Amino acid sequence: MRLFACALCCAAFAAGTLAQPAPDIPRFSAGKAGAALPTEWKHVPLASFKNNTDYTLVVDDGAVVVRATAHNAASFLAARADFDPHQFPMLSWRWKVAQGIPAANTAEQSKEDAPVRLMVAFAGEMSKLSFKERAAATAAQSISGQALPYATLMYVWGGKVAIDSITTSSRSSRIRMLAVAADDQGIGRWHSYTRNLVEDFKRAFGEEPGKVTSIEVMTDTDNTGADAQAYYGDITVGPAKP
């Protein structure tokens, strides 16, 4: 019986079916209100000439979460990741918008702000990109000091767009924004989401996704010059349900 079990185990390993531990996205709830953010989360300014969004650990709804406050500001928090979304496609999170951005318009460059964003960066073959796309990536790196990934899928609280719509960023065709909420519907309440990364990526970009390289959150008001406040809870990644 033991030999039979070992044989099954070896077969499963060879077939790649043994369960792998789910990627560990650093949890905000593991921190302490008023203390520094978990070290795995790095604050990343968008540009030296832009104001930074303030990200602070606070208690809300009985848990430690991140409060984001933006006054004509834009910067984000990023945590490194390294996993295959085909193995772990299910992305779950929750957020709450306390103060929205009435003037925001996801489809208009001059008003493209969002009170909350959850951004997922993917690796890929950069040589496949057009000259224009590679030039945009170079320009972004010269401004922010951060290299653009092959592709970024943003889950956003949209403005003036339909829920579940996908908008291509006017700044780069390699950034697609999927609106899971919009405008003033649901402001002031916590909302929980679970999305299939593979399905959403294929719908947005028309191809299979590469590895996930980072998870990011951002509250930004630099285009409208407005004020916004929002809260982010823990983010988790897991396998598809049988």
C-alpha positions as CSV (number, residue, x, y, z in Angstrom):
1,M,0.0,0.0,0.0
2,R,2.8,2.4,0.9
3,L,4.5,1.7,-2.5
4,F,1.2,2.3,-4.3
5,A,0.8,5.6,-2.4
6,C,4.3,6.6,-3.3
7,A,3.7,5.8,-6.9
8,L,0.6,7.9,-7.0
9,C,2.5,10.8,-5.4
10,C,5.3,10.5,-7.9
11,A,2.8,10.5,-10.8
12,A,1.0,13.5,-9.4
13,F,4.4,15.3,-9.1
14,A,5.3,14.5,-12.6
15,A,2.0,15.7,-13.9
16,G,2.3,18.9,-11.8
17,T,-0.8,18.2,-9.9
18,L,0.5,18.4,-6.4
19,A,-1.0,21.3,-4.5
20,Q,1.3,24.3,-4.3
21,P,1.0,26.8,-1.4
22,A,-0.9,29.9,-2.5
23,P,1.1,33.1,-2.9
24,D,1.3,35.2,0.2
25,I,0.3,38.8,-0.4
26,P,1.4,40.7,2.7
27,R,-1.6,41.4,4.8
28,F,-2.4,44.9,6.0
29,S,-4.3,43.3,8.9
30,A,-1.1,41.9,10.3
31,G,0.1,45.5,11.1
32,K,-0.8,47.8,13.9
33,A,-2.9,51.0,13.5
34,G,-0.6,54.0,13.5
35,A,2.5,51.9,12.8
36,A,4.5,51.6,9.7
37,L,3.1,49.7,6.7
38,P,4.4,46.1,6.3
39,T,7.9,46.3,4.9
40,E,6.9,44.3,1.9
41,W,4.7,47.1,0.7
42,K,6.8,49.9,-0.9
43,H,5.5,53.4,-1.4
44,V,6.2,54.5,-5.0
45,P,5.8,58.1,-6.1
46,L,4.6,58.6,-9.7
47,A,6.8,61.6,-10.4
48,S,8.9,64.1,-8.5
49,F,6.6,66.9,-9.4
50,K,3.4,65.2,-8.1
51,N,2.1,65.2,-4.6
52,N,2.1,61.8,-2.8
53,T,-1.1,60.0,-1.6
54,D,-0.9,59.4,2.1
55,Y,-1.3,55.7,3.1
56,T,-1.8,55.0,6.8
57,L,-2.7,51.9,8.8
58,V,-6.0,52.4,10.7
59,V,-8.7,50.3,12.3
60,D,-12.0,50.2,10.3
61,D,-14.8,47.7,10.4
62,G,-13.0,45.8,13.2
63,A,-9.7,45.2,11.3
64,V,-6.5,47.0,10.5
65,V,-6.7,48.3,7.0
66,V,-4.9,51.0,4.8
67,R,-6.5,54.4,4.7
68,A,-5.6,56.3,1.5
69,T,-6.0,60.1,1.4
70,A,-5.2,62.1,-1.7
71,H,-5.3,65.9,-2.2
72,N,-4.4,66.5,-5.8
73,A,-2.0,63.6,-5.4
74,A,-0.9,60.3,-7.0
75,S,1.4,57.6,-5.7
76,F,0.9,53.9,-5.0
77,L,1.9,51.0,-2.8
78,A,3.5,48.0,-4.4
79,A,4.3,44.5,-3.2
80,R,6.5,42.1,-5.2
81,A,4.9,38.9,-6.4
82,D,6.1,35.9,-8.5
83,F,3.4,33.4,-9.4
84,D,1.7,31.8,-12.3
85,P,-1.9,33.0,-12.5
86,H,-2.9,29.8,-14.3
87,Q,-2.2,28.0,-11.0
88,F,-3.6,30.7,-8.8
89,P,-6.2,32.7,-10.8
90,M,-8.5,33.8,-8.0
91,L,-7.8,37.3,-6.8
92,S,-9.9,38.5,-3.8
93,W,-9.9,41.8,-2.0
94,R,-12.1,44.4,-0.3
95,W,-12.2,48.2,-0.3
96,K,-14.3,51.1,0.8
97,V,-14.5,54.6,-0.8
98,A,-15.3,57.2,1.8
99,Q,-15.0,60.2,-0.6
100,G,-15.3,59.7,-4.3
101,I,-14.2,61.9,-7.2
102,P,-17.4,63.2,-9.0
103,A,-15.4,64.8,-11.8
104,A,-13.4,61.6,-12.7
105,N,-13.8,60.1,-16.1
106,T,-12.0,56.8,-16.7
107,A,-12.1,57.3,-20.5
108,E,-10.8,60.9,-20.6
109,Q,-7.1,61.4,-20.0
110,S,-7.4,64.8,-18.4
111,K,-9.9,63.4,-15.8
112,E,-8.6,59.8,-15.4
113,D,-8.5,59.5,-11.6
114,A,-9.8,56.8,-9.4
115,P,-10.6,56.7,-5.6
116,V,-9.4,53.1,-5.5
117,R,-7.4,50.8,-7.8
118,L,-6.0,47.3,-7.4
119,M,-3.3,46.9,-10.1
120,V,-1.7,43.6,-11.2
121,A,1.5,43.6,-13.2
122,F,2.4,40.8,-15.6
123,A,5.6,39.7,-17.2
124,G,5.9,39.1,-20.9
125,E,8.1,39.2,-23.9
126,M,8.8,43.0,-24.3
127,S,10.2,42.5,-27.8
128,K,6.6,41.7,-28.9
129,L,5.5,45.2,-28.2
130,S,5.3,47.9,-30.9
131,F,7.8,50.6,-31.1
132,K,5.2,53.1,-29.8
133,E,4.6,50.9,-26.7
134,R,8.3,50.4,-26.0
135,A,8.8,54.2,-26.3
136,A,5.9,54.8,-23.9
137,A,7.6,52.4,-21.4
138,T,10.9,54.2,-21.7
139,A,9.2,57.6,-21.2
140,A,7.4,56.4,-18.1
141,Q,10.7,55.1,-16.6
142,S,12.4,58.4,-17.2
143,I,9.7,60.3,-15.4
144,S,9.0,57.9,-12.5
145,G,12.2,55.8,-12.3
146,Q,10.0,52.7,-12.5
147,A,10.1,50.4,-15.5
148,L,6.6,49.6,-16.9
149,P,5.7,45.9,-16.9
150,Y,4.7,44.0,-20.0
151,A,1.1,44.5,-19.1
152,T,-1.0,45.9,-16.2
153,L,-4.5,45.0,-15.4
154,M,-6.2,47.5,-13.2
155,Y,-9.4,46.8,-11.2
156,V,-10.8,50.3,-10.7
157,W,-13.7,52.3,-9.2
158,G,-14.5,53.9,-12.5
159,G,-15.9,57.3,-13.5
160,K,-18.5,57.8,-16.2
161,V,-18.1,54.2,-17.4
162,A,-20.2,51.0,-17.2
163,I,-19.5,48.5,-14.5
164,D,-17.5,45.5,-16.0
165,S,-16.4,47.6,-18.9
166,I,-12.7,47.7,-19.9
167,T,-11.0,50.9,-20.8
168,T,-7.5,51.1,-22.4
169,S,-5.3,53.8,-20.8
170,S,-4.7,56.8,-23.1
171,R,-1.1,56.7,-21.8
172,S,-0.3,53.1,-22.7
173,S,-2.1,50.4,-24.5
174,R,-0.5,48.0,-22.1
175,I,-2.7,49.3,-19.3
176,R,-6.3,48.2,-19.2
177,M,-8.8,49.3,-16.6
178,L,-11.7,47.0,-15.6
179,A,-14.4,48.9,-13.7
180,V,-15.8,46.7,-10.9
181,A,-17.7,49.7,-9.5
182,A,-18.4,53.2,-10.7
183,D,-19.4,56.7,-9.8
184,D,-21.2,57.2,-6.5
185,Q,-22.9,53.8,-6.2
186,G,-21.9,52.1,-3.0
187,I,-19.8,54.9,-1.5
188,G,-19.4,54.6,2.2
189,R,-19.7,50.8,2.3
190,W,-17.2,48.0,2.2
191,H,-17.3,45.9,-0.9
192,S,-15.7,42.5,-1.5
193,Y,-14.6,41.1,-4.8
194,T,-13.2,37.9,-6.3
195,R,-12.0,37.9,-9.9
196,N,-10.4,35.4,-12.2
197,L,-7.1,36.9,-13.3
198,V,-6.7,34.6,-16.3
199,E,-10.2,35.2,-17.6
200,D,-10.0,39.0,-17.1
201,F,-6.5,39.2,-18.6
202,K,-7.5,37.3,-21.7
203,R,-10.6,39.5,-22.1
204,A,-8.6,42.7,-21.7
205,F,-5.5,41.8,-23.8
206,G,-6.6,39.0,-26.0
207,E,-3.7,36.7,-24.9
208,E,-2.6,34.4,-22.2
209,P,-1.1,36.1,-19.1
210,G,2.5,35.6,-18.0
211,K,3.7,35.5,-14.4
212,V,2.4,38.1,-12.0
213,T,5.3,40.3,-10.8
214,S,3.6,42.7,-8.4
215,I,0.3,43.7,-6.7
216,E,-0.3,47.4,-6.2
217,V,-3.0,49.7,-4.8
218,M,-3.5,53.4,-5.7
219,T,-5.8,56.3,-4.9
220,D,-5.1,59.2,-7.2
221,T,-6.6,62.6,-7.8
222,D,-3.7,64.4,-9.7
223,N,-5.7,64.8,-13.0
224,T,-8.9,66.4,-11.5
225,G,-7.0,68.1,-8.6
226,A,-9.7,66.7,-6.3
227,D,-9.7,65.2,-2.8
228,A,-10.4,61.5,-2.2
229,Q,-10.3,59.1,0.7
230,A,-10.6,55.3,0.6
231,Y,-9.7,52.1,2.5
232,Y,-8.1,48.9,1.4
233,G,-8.4,45.6,3.2
234,D,-6.3,42.4,2.7
235,I,-5.6,41.0,-0.7
236,T,-5.4,37.2,-1.3
237,V,-4.7,34.9,-4.2
238,G,-5.8,31.3,-4.5
239,P,-6.5,28.4,-6.9
240,A,-9.7,28.0,-8.8
241,K,-12.4,26.1,-7.0
242,P,-13.0,22.6,-8.2
